[in-house]
Amino acid sequence: MDSLLTRHRNTVVLAAVLMAQVILLAWQVRRPDSDVPLIREWVAAVVSPPQRLVAGGFSGVRYTWESYIDLRARARKTSRFRRAGTPACPDAGIA
């Protein structure tokens, strides 16, 4: 890695300066139809897809827990209702 940086030092410095310039311009520039800096829109465009993926994963785990794994708690609740003599579903007695 060290030899790569020393061999192509001018190219690396030029790329770093250009990247810094683009970032600073994006910080300063605003779109005409909104008052939001361009850098904020770029960050939101980069961060949103992974965030939605993680949130979807957590939602899937919660759905699996509530619909499959937590059936034992639902069975206990149903047996408690049956012992009390009330329907398990409050709307079950309504015709």
C-alpha positions in Angstrom: 0.0 0.0 0.0 2.9 2.3 0.8 4.5 1.8 -2.6 1.2 2.5 -4.3 0.8 5.9 -2.5 4.4 6.9 -3.2 4.3 5.8 -6.8 1.0 7.5 -7.6 1.2 10.3 -5.1 0.2 13.1 -7.5 -2.8 11.2 -8.7 -3.9 10.4 -5.1 -3.5 14.1 -4.1 -5.4 15.3 -7.2 -8.3 12.8 -6.5 -8.4 13.9 -2.8 -8.5 17.6 -3.8 -11.2 17.0 -6.4 -13.3 15.0 -4.0 -13.0 17.7 -1.3 -14.0 20.3 -3.8 -17.1 18.4 -4.9 -18.1 17.8 -1.3 -17.7 21.5 -0.4 -19.6 22.6 -3.4 -22.4 20.1 -2.6 -22.5 21.5 0.9 -22.9 25.0 -0.5 -25.3 24.4 -3.5 -29.0 24.2 -3.0 -31.6 22.9 -5.5 -33.9 25.7 -6.9 -37.0 23.8 -5.8 -36.0 23.2 -2.2 -33.9 24.8 0.5 -32.0 21.6 1.3 -28.3 21.4 0.7 -27.3 19.0 -2.1 -24.9 17.1 0.3 -27.9 16.3 2.6 -29.8 14.8 -0.4 -26.8 12.7 -1.4 -26.3 11.4 2.1 -30.0 10.5 2.4 -29.8 8.7 -1.0 -26.9 6.7 0.2 -28.1 5.9 3.8 -31.8 5.3 3.1 -31.5 1.9 1.3 -29.4 0.1 4.0 -31.6 1.7 6.7 -34.7 0.3 5.0 -33.1 -3.1 4.7 -32.2 -3.2 8.4 -35.7 -2.0 9.4 -37.3 -4.6 7.1 -35.1 -7.3 8.8 -36.3 -6.3 12.2 -39.8 -6.2 11.0 -39.5 -9.7 9.7 -38.1 -11.0 12.9 -40.9 -9.3 14.9 -43.5 -10.8 12.5 -42.0 -14.2 12.9 -42.0 -13.8 16.7 -45.6 -12.6 16.9 -47.1 -15.1 14.4 -45.2 -18.3 15.1 -43.0 -18.3 18.1 -45.3 -16.5 20.5 -48.1 -19.0 19.9 -47.4 -20.6 23.3 -48.5 -17.3 25.0 -51.6 -17.2 22.9 -52.4 -20.8 23.8 -52.1 -20.0 27.5 -54.3 -17.0 27.0 -56.9 -19.1 25.2 -56.9 -21.8 27.9 -57.3 -19.1 30.5 -60.4 -17.7 28.7 -61.8 -21.2 28.3 -61.4 -21.9 32.1 -63.2 -18.6 32.8 -66.0 -19.6 30.4 -65.6 -16.6 28.2 -64.9 -16.7 24.4 -61.3 -16.2 23.4 -62.3 -13.6 20.9 -64.4 -10.8 22.4 -66.4 -10.5 19.1 -67.2 -14.3 19.1 -70.5 -13.9 20.9 -71.8 -11.2 18.5 -73.9 -12.6 15.7 
